[in-house]
Amino acid sequence: MGEAFTSEISFDHDRIGAAAIYCSDGRYGDQMDDFLHGYLGLPRYDRVAIPGGAASLAHHPRALQDKRALDRQLKFLVESHDLTRVVMIAHQDCGFYRHHVHPQKLKKQPLEVLQARDLATAADLLHAYNSQLKLEAYFARRVDGKVRFEPIAVL
C-alpha cells in the first residue's frame, strides 16, 4: 500500500458557492481545471464529474437511475453548500452519449446538437432548485491538439 502522503497545499475552509458538472472522461481533466480555475476564476468548486456530465438530468430513459441519484446530489449541493453558480460542460465525442443516451438519435442529428439541448434541459431543472442560480454551459472541443471551451446559451 505504501506510505501516507501529505499535500503541501493548505486547506481553505471557505466555500465559493460554485459547482461544475462535467463528464468524468479523464482525457479532459487537466483542461477542465485549467478552464475553471484560470478562465472562469473558480479556485475551488464542487466537482460533479460523472459519465456524460449533465446528460443524466435530461430525462433519458436509459439514464433514469442516474438522474435520480444526480438530482439528489445536486439538490444537496445547492442547498447545503449555498451554491450561487453552476457551470455545465459537455465535450466532443462523448462515449456516454454514444453508448447510453442517444445511439438511435445520432443517425438523425449531430451529437453536439443533442448535447446542447440536454444542457438547456439540465439548466431548467437546476433553475427549479433555485431560481437565483447563475447557470452557464460550455462545449469542450478538440482543436489542433488542444481543448477549446465554447459557450452555449441555456435559459
Contact map, one row per residue, 1 for C-alpha under 8 A:
11100000000000000000000000000000000000000000000000000000000000000000000000000000000000000000000000000000000000000000000000000000000000000000000000000000000
11110000000000000000000000000000000000000000000000000000000000000000000000000000000000000000000000000000000000000000000000000000000000000000000000000000000
11111000000000000000000000000000000000000000000000000000000000000000000000000000000000000000000000000000000000000000000000000000000000000000000000000000000
01111100000000000000000000000000000000000000000000000000000000000000000000000000000000000000000000000000000000000000000000000000000000000000000000000000000
00111110000000000000000000000000000000000000000000000000000000000000000000000000000000000000000000000000000000000000000000000000000000000000000000000000000
00011111000000000000000000000000000000000000000000000000000000000000000000000000000000000000000000000000000000000000000000000000000000000000000000000000000
00001111110000000000000000000000000000000000000000000000000000000000000000000000000000000000000000000000000000000000000000000000000000000000000000000000000
00000111110000000000000000000000000000000000000000000000000000000000000000000000000000000000000000000000000000000000000000000000000000000000000000000000000
00000011111000000000000000000000000000000000000000000000000000000000000000000000000000000000000000000000000000000000000000000000000000000000000000000000000
00000011111100000000000000000000000000000000000000000000000000000000000000000000000000000000000000000000000000000000000000000000000000000000000000000000000
00000000111110000000000000000000000000000000000000000000000000000000000000000000000000000000000000000000000000000000000000000000000000000000000000000000000
00000000011111000000000000000000000000000000000000000000000000000000000000000000000000000000000000000000000000000000000000000000000000000000000000000000000
00000000001111100000000000000000000000000000000000000000000000000000000000000000000000000000000000000000000000000000000000000000000000000000000000000000000
00000000000111110000000000000000000000000000000000000000000000000000000000000000000000000000000000000000000000000000000000000000000000000000000000000000000
00000000000011111000000000000000000000000001100000000000000000000000000000000000100000000000000000000000000000000000000000000000000000000000000000000000000
00000000000001111100000000000000000000000101100000000000000000000000000000000000001000000000000000000000000000000000000000000000000000000000000000000000000
00000000000000111110000000000000000000000000100000000000000000000000000000000000111110000000000000000000000000000000000000000000000000000000000000000000000
00000000000000011111000000000000000000000101110000000000000000000000000000000000001111100000000000000000000000000000000000000000000000000000000000000000000
00000000000000001111100000000000000000000000111100000000000000000000000000000000001011100000000000000000000000000000000000000000000000000000000000000000000
00000000000000000111110000000000000000000000111110000000000000000000000000000000000001111000000000000000000000000000000000000000000000000000000000000000000
00000000000000000011111000000000000000000000001111001100000000000000000000000000000001111000000000000000000000000000000000000000000000000000000000000000000
00000000000000000001111100000000000000000000000111111100000000000000000000000000000000011100000000000000000000000000000000000000000000000000000000000000000
00000000000000000000111110000000000000000000000011111100000000000000000000000000000000001110000000000000000000000000000000000000000000000000000000000000000
00000000000000000000011111001000000000000000000011111000000000000000000000000000000000000000000000000000000000000000000000000000000000000000000000000000000
00000000000000000000001111111000000000000000000000100000000000000000000000000000000000000000000000000000000000000000000000000000000000000000000000000000000
00000000000000000000000111111000000000000000000000000000000000000000000000000000000000000000000000000000000000000000000000000000000000000000000000000000000
00000000000000000000000011111100000000000000000000000000000000000000000000000000000000000000000000000000000000000000000000000000000000000000000000000000000
00000000000000000000000011111111000000000000000000000000000000000000000000000000000000000000000000000000000000000000000000000000000000000000000000000000000
00000000000000000000000111111111100000000000000000000000000000000000000000000000000000000000000000000000000000000000000000000000000000000000000000000000000
00000000000000000000000000111111110000000000000000000000000000000000000000000000000000000000000000000000000000000000000000000000000000000000000000000000000
00000000000000000000000000011111111000000000000000000000000000000000000000000000000000000000000000000000000000000000000000000000000000000000000000100000000
00000000000000000000000000011111111100000000000000000000000000000000000000000000000000000000000000000000000000000000000000000000000000000000000000000000000
00000000000000000000000000001111111111000000000000000000000000000000000000000000000000000000000000000000000000000000000000000000000000000000000000000000000
00000000000000000000000000000111111111100000000000000000000000000000000000000000000000000000000000000000000000000000000000000000000000000000000000000000000
00000000000000000000000000000011111111110000000000000000000000000000000000000000000000000000000000000000000000000000000000000000000000000000000000001000000
00000000000000000000000000000001111111111110000000000000000000000000000000000000000000000000000000000000000000000000000000000000000000000000000000000000000
00000000000000000000000000000000111111111111000000000000000000000000000000000000000000000000000000000000000000000000000000000000000000000000000000000000000
00000000000000000000000000000000111111111110000000000000000000000000000000000000000000000000000000000000000000000000000000000000000000000000000000000000000
00000000000000000000000000000000011111111000000000000000000000000000000000000000000000000000000000000000000000000000000000000000000000000000000000000000000
00000000000000000000000000000000001111111100000000000000000000000000000000000000000000000000000000000000000000000000000000000000000000000000000000000000000
00000000000000000000000000000000000111111110000000000000000000000000000000000000000000000000000000000000000000000000000000000000000000000000000000000000000
00000000000000010100000000000000000111011111100000000000000000000000000000000000000000000000000000000000000000000000000000000000000000000000000000000000000
00000000000000000000000000000000000111001111100000000000000000000000000000000000000000000000000000000000000000000000000000000000000000000000000000000000000
00000000000000110100000000000000000010000111110000000000000000000000000000000000000000000000000000000000000000000000000000000000000000000000000000000000000
00000000000000111111000000000000000000000111111000000000000000000000000000000000000000000000000000000000000000000000000000000000000000000000000000000000000
00000000000000000111000000000000000000000001111100000000000000000000000000001000000000000000000000000000000000000000000000000000000000000000000000000000000
00000000000000000011100000000000000000000000111110000000000000000000000000000000000000000000000000000000000000000000000000000000000000000000000000000000000
00000000000000000011110000000000000000000000011111001000000000000000000000000000000000000000000000000000000000000000000000000000000000000000000000000000000
00000000000000000001111100000000000000000000001111101000000000000000000000000000000000000000000000000000000000000000000000000000000000000000000000000000000
00000000000000000000111100000000000000000000000111111000000000000000000000000000000000000000000000000000000000000000000000000000000000000000000000000000000
00000000000000000000011110000000000000000000000011111000000000000000000000000000000000000000000100000000000000000000000000000000000000000000000000000000000
00000000000000000000011100000000000000000000000001111111000000000000000000000000000000000100011110000000000000000000000000000000000000000000000000000000000
00000000000000000000111100000000000000000000000111111111000000000000000000000000000000011100000000000000000000000000000000000000000000000000000000000000000
00000000000000000000111000000000000000000000000000011111110000000000000000000000000000011100000000000000000000000000011001000000000000000000000000000000000
00000000000000000000000000000000000000000000000000011111110100000000000000000000000000000000000010001000000000000010011001000000000000000000000000000000000
00000000000000000000000000000000000000000000000000011111111100110110010000000000000000000000000000000000000000000000000000000000000000000000000000000000000
00000000000000000000000000000000000000000000000000000111111100000010011000000000000000000000000000000000000000000000010011001000000000000000000000000000000
00000000000000000000000000000000000000000000000000000111111100000010000000000000000000000000000000000000000000000000011011000000000000000000000000000000000
00000000000000000000000000000000000000000000000000000001111110110010000000000000000000000000000000000000000000000000000000000000000000000000000000000000000
00000000000000000000000000000000000000000000000000000011111111110000000000000000000000000000000000001000000000000000000000000000000000000000000000000000000
00000000000000000000000000000000000000000000000000000000001111110000000000000000000000000000000000000000000000000000000000000000000000000000000000000000000
00000000000000000000000000000000000000000000000000000000000111110000000000000000000000000000000000011000000000000000000000000000000000000000000000000000000
00000000000000000000000000000000000000000000000000000001001111111110000000000000000000000000000000011000000000000000000000000000000000000000000000000000000
00000000000000000000000000000000000000000000000000000001001111111111000000000000000000000000000000000000000000000000000000000000000000000000000000000000000
00000000000000000000000000000000000000000000000000000000000000111111100000000000000000000000000000000000000000000000000000000000000000000000000000000000000
00000000000000000000000000000000000000000000000000000001000000111111110000000000000000000000000000000000000000000000000000000000000000000000000000000000000
00000000000000000000000000000000000000000000000000000001111000111111111000000000000000000000000000000000000000000000000000000000000000000000000000000000000
00000000000000000000000000000000000000000000000000000000000000011111111100000000000000000000000000000000000000000000000000000000000000000000000000000000000
00000000000000000000000000000000000000000000000000000000000000001111111110000000000000000000000000000000000000000000000000000000000000000000000000000000000
00000000000000000000000000000000000000000000000000000001100000000111111111000000000000000000000000000000000000000000000000000000000000000000000000000000000
00000000000000000000000000000000000000000000000000000000100000000011111111100000000000000000000000000000000000000000000000000000000000000000000000000000000
00000000000000000000000000000000000000000000000000000000000000000001111111110000000000000000000000000000000000000000000000000000000000000000000000000000000
00000000000000000000000000000000000000000000000000000000000000000000111111111000000000000000000000000000000000000000000000000000000000000000000000000000000
00000000000000000000000000000000000000000000000000000000000000000000011111111100000000000000000000000000000000000000000000000000000000000000000000000000000
00000000000000000000000000000000000000000000000000000000000000000000001111111110000000000000000000000000000000000000000000000000100000000000000000000000000
00000000000000000000000000000000000000000000000000000000000000000000000111111111100000000000000000000000000000000000000000000000000000000000000000000000000
00000000000000000000000000000000000000000000010000000000000000000000000011111111111000000000000000000000000000000000000000000000000000000000000000000000000
00000000000000000000000000000000000000000000000000000000000000000000000001111111111100000000000000000000000000000000000000000000110000000000000000000000000
00000000000000000000000000000000000000000000000000000000000000000000000000111111111000000000000000000000000000000000000000000000000000000000000000000000000
00000000000000000000000000000000000000000000000000000000000000000000000000011111110000000000000000000000000000000000000000000000000000000000000000000000000
00000000000000101000000000000000000000000000000000000000000000000000000000011111111000000000000000000000000000000000000000000000000000000000000000000000000
00000000000000001000000000000000000000000000000000000000000000000000000000001111111100000000000000000000000000000000000000000000000000000000000000000000000
00000000000000011110000000000000000000000000000000000000000000000000000000001110111111000000000000000000000000000000000000000000000010000000000000000000000
00000000000000001100000000000000000000000000000000000000000000000000000000000100011111000000000000000000000000000000000000000000000111000000000000000000000
00000000000000001110000000000000000000000000000000000000000000000000000000000000001111100000000000000000000000000000000000000000000011110000000000000000000
00000000000000000111100000000000000000000000000000000000000000000000000000000000001111110000000000000000000000000000000000000000000011110000000000000000000
00000000000000000111100000000000000000000000000000000000000000000000000000000000000011111000000000000000000000000000000000000000000000111100000000000000000
00000000000000000001110000000000000000000000000000001100000000000000000000000000000001111100000000000000000000000000001000000000000000111100000000000000000
00000000000000000001111000000000000000000000000000001100000000000000000000000000000000111110000000000000000000000000000000000000000000001111000000000000000
00000000000000000000011000000000000000000000000000011100000000000000000000000000000000011111010000000000000000000011001000000000000000001111000000000000000
00000000000000000000001000000000000000000000000000000000000000000000000000000000000000001111110000000000000000000000000000000000000000000011100000000000000
00000000000000000000000000000000000000000000000000000000000000000000000000000000000000000111110000000000000000010000000000000000000000000011110000000000000
00000000000000000000000000000000000000000000000000000000000000000000000000000000000000000011111001000000000000100000000000000000000000000000000000000000000
00000000000000000000000000000000000000000000000000010000000000000000000000000000000000000111111111000000000000000000000000000000000000000000000000000000000
00000000000000000000000000000000000000000000000000010000000000000000000000000000000000000000111111100000000000000000000000000000000000000000000000000000000
00000000000000000000000000000000000000000000000000110000000000000000000000000000000000000000011111111000000000000000000000000000000000000000000000000000000
00000000000000000000000000000000000000000000000000010010000000000000000000000000000000000000011111111110000000100000000000000000000000000000000000000000000
00000000000000000000000000000000000000000000000000000000000000000000000000000000000000000000111111111110010000000000000000000000000000000000000000000000000
00000000000000000000000000000000000000000000000000000000000000000000000000000000000000000000001111111110000000000000000000000000000000000000000000000000000
00000000000000000000000000000000000000000000000000000000000001100000000000000000000000000000000111111110000000000000000000000000000000000000000000000000000
00000000000000000000000000000000000000000000000000000010000101100000000000000000000000000000000111111110000000000000000000000000000000000000000000000000000
00000000000000000000000000000000000000000000000000000000000000000000000000000000000000000000000011111111110000000000000000000000000000000000000000000000000
00000000000000000000000000000000000000000000000000000000000000000000000000000000000000000000000011111111111000000000000000000000000000000000000000000000000
00000000000000000000000000000000000000000000000000000000000000000000000000000000000000000000000000000111111100000000000000000000000000000000000000000000000
00000000000000000000000000000000000000000000000000000000000000000000000000000000000000000000000000000111111110000000000000000000000000000000000000000000000
00000000000000000000000000000000000000000000000000000000000000000000000000000000000000000000000001000111111111100000000000000000000000000000000000000000000
00000000000000000000000000000000000000000000000000000000000000000000000000000000000000000000000000000011111111000000000000000000000000000000000000000000000
00000000000000000000000000000000000000000000000000000000000000000000000000000000000000000000000000000001111111000000000000000000000000000000000000000000000
00000000000000000000000000000000000000000000000000000000000000000000000000000000000000000000000000000000111111101100000000000000000000000000000000000000000
00000000000000000000000000000000000000000000000000000000000000000000000000000000000000000000000000000000011111111100000000000000000000000000000000000000000
00000000000000000000000000000000000000000000000000000000000000000000000000000000000000000000100010000000010011111110000000000000000000000000000000000000000
00000000000000000000000000000000000000000000000000000000000000000000000000000000000000000001000000000000000001111111000000000000000000000000000000000000000
00000000000000000000000000000000000000000000000000000000000000000000000000000000000000000000000000000000000011111111100000000000000000000000000000000000000
00000000000000000000000000000000000000000000000000000000000000000000000000000000000000000000000000000000000011111111110000000000000000000000000000000000000
00000000000000000000000000000000000000000000000000000010000000000000000000000000000000000100000000000000000000111111111000000000000000000000000000000000000
00000000000000000000000000000000000000000000000000000000000000000000000000000000000000000100000000000000000000011111111100000000000000000010000000000001000
00000000000000000000000000000000000000000000000000000000000000000000000000000000000000000000000000000000000000001111111110000000000000000000000000000000000
00000000000000000000000000000000000000000000000000000110110000000000000000000000000000000000000000000000000000000111111111000000000000000000000000000000000
00000000000000000000000000000000000000000000000000000110010000000000000000000000000000010100000000000000000000000011111111100000000000001000000000000000010
00000000000000000000000000000000000000000000000000000000000000000000000000000000000000000000000000000000000000000001111111110000000000000000000000000000111
00000000000000000000000000000000000000000000000000000000110000000000000000000000000000000000000000000000000000000000111111111000000000000000000000000000000
00000000000000000000000000000000000000000000000000000110110000000000000000000000000000000000000000000000000000000000011111111100000000000000000000000000000
00000000000000000000000000000000000000000000000000000000000000000000000000000000000000000000000000000000000000000000001111111110000000100000000000000000011
00000000000000000000000000000000000000000000000000000000000000000000000000000000000000000000000000000000000000000000000111111111000000000000000000000000001
00000000000000000000000000000000000000000000000000000000100000000000000000000000000000000000000000000000000000000000000011111111100000000000000000000000000
00000000000000000000000000000000000000000000000000000000000000000000000000000000000000000000000000000000000000000000000001111111111010000000000000000000000
00000000000000000000000000000000000000000000000000000000000000000000000000000000000000000000000000000000000000000000000000111111111110100000000000000000000
00000000000000000000000000000000000000000000000000000000000000000000000000000000000000000000000000000000000000000000000000011111111000000000000000000000000
00000000000000000000000000000000000000000000000000000000000000000000000000100100000000000000000000000000000000000000000000001111111000000000000000000000000
00000000000000000000000000000000000000000000000000000000000000000000000000000100000000000000000000000000000000000000000000000111111110000000000000000000000
00000000000000000000000000000000000000000000000000000000000000000000000000000000000000000000000000000000000000000000000000000111111110000000000000000000000
00000000000000000000000000000000000000000000000000000000000000000000000000000000000100000000000000000000000000000000000000000010011111000000000000000000000
00000000000000000000000000000000000000000000000000000000000000000000000000000000001111000000000000000000000000000000000000000110011111100000000000000000000
00000000000000000000000000000000000000000000000000000000000000000000000000000000000111000000000000000000000000000000000000000000000111110000000000000000000
00000000000000000000000000000000000000000000000000000000000000000000000000000000000011110000000000000000000000000000000000100010000011111000000000000000010
00000000000000000000000000000000000000000000000000000000000000000000000000000000000011110000000000000000000000000000000000000000000001111100000000000011110
00000000000000000000000000000000000000000000000000000000000000000000000000000000000000111100000000000000000000000000001000000000000000111110000000000011110
00000000000000000000000000000000000000000000000000000000000000000000000000000000000000111100000000000000000000000000000000000000000000011111000000001111000
00000000000000000000000000000000000000000000000000000000000000000000000000000000000000001111000000000000000000000001000000000000000000001111100000011111000
00000000000000000000000000000000000000000000000000000000000000000000000000000000000000001111000000000000000000000000000000000000000000000111110000111100000
00000000000000000000000000000000000000000000000000000000000000000000000000000000000000000011000000000000000000000000000000000000000000000011111000111100000
00000000000000000000000000000000000000000000000000000000000000000000000000000000000000000001000000000000000000000000000000000000000000000001111111110000000
00000000000000000000000000000000000000000000000000000000000000000000000000000000000000000000000000000000000000000000000000000000000000000000111111110000000
00000000000000000000000000000000000000000000000000000000000000000000000000000000000000000000000000000000000000000000000000000000000000000000011111000000000
00000000000000000000000000000000000000000000000000000000000000000000000000000000000000000000000000000000000000000000000000000000000000000000011111100000000
00000000000000000000000000000000000000000000000000000000000000000000000000000000000000000000000000000000000000000000000000000000000000000000011111110000000
00000000000000000000000000000010000000000000000000000000000000000000000000000000000000000000000000000000000000000000000000000000000000000001111011111000000
00000000000000000000000000000000000000000000000000000000000000000000000000000000000000000000000000000000000000000000000000000000000000000011111001111100000
00000000000000000000000000000000001000000000000000000000000000000000000000000000000000000000000000000000000000000000000000000000000000000111100000111110000
00000000000000000000000000000000000000000000000000000000000000000000000000000000000000000000000000000000000000000000000000000000000000000111100000011111000
00000000000000000000000000000000000000000000000000000000000000000000000000000000000000000000000000000000000000000000000000000000000000011110000000001111100
00000000000000000000000000000000000000000000000000000000000000000000000000000000000000000000000000000000000000000001000000000000000000011110000000000111110
00000000000000000000000000000000000000000000000000000000000000000000000000000000000000000000000000000000000000000000000100000000000000011000000000000011111
00000000000000000000000000000000000000000000000000000000000000000000000000000000000000000000000000000000000000000000001100100000000000111000000000000001111
00000000000000000000000000000000000000000000000000000000000000000000000000000000000000000000000000000000000000000000000100110000000000000000000000000000111
